[in-house]
């Protein structure tokens, strides 16, 4: 089972095709549509 993708910047996530889904206390929850449904990832902003 693959792990969750973690990005260091929101720009990196957007370049990879993700869109912002929600804000977290230390970044963003992002998602992208795949052939199998939604793929979720985290953006951790320090």
Residue, then its C-alpha position, 0 to 999 in steps of 0.5 A: x500500500x503506498x504512503x501519502x504524498x507530502x509536499x513542502x510547498x503549495x506550489x509543488x502540489x499545484x504543479x503536480x496537478x493537485x487542488x486545495x481541498x482544506x486548510x490544516x493547522x500547519x498547511x493544506x490538504x490537497x486532492x487530485x482526481x485519478x482513474x481510481x477516485x480521489x488521491x489525497x496529499x498533504x502540504x506541510x508549510x513550516 
